Amino acid sequence: MTVPPRTEEAPMDYGWMTHLIFWIIGAMAVVGGIGAIGAMWSMGRSGYRKD
């Protein structure tokens, strides 16, 4: 069995899928970190504010 030469029409390898998954995980970490910092900042401010 011979392997055909790689051409432009050959299907992509799956390296892009792991790259996409790592970008999604990174984006979730950034959004979660910003949300956690915002929540702590909001709780810290609510202690001395009179509403």
TATANOR-V443305 format. One record per backbone hydrogen bond with DSSP energy under -0.5 kcal/mol. CO is the residue of the C=O (numbers start at 1). NH is the residue of the N-H. Records with the same first field share a line. If there is no record, write none. Layout:
CO: NH / NH
This chain:
7: 10
13: 16
14: 18
15: 19
16: 20
17: 21
18: 22
19: 23
20: 24
21: 25
22: 26
23: 27
24: 28
25: 29
26: 30
27: 31
28: 32
29: 33
30: 34
31: 35
32: 36
33: 37
34: 38
35: 39
36: 40
37: 41
38: 42
39: 43
40: 44
41: 45
42: 46
43: 47
44: 47
45: 48 / 49
49: 51
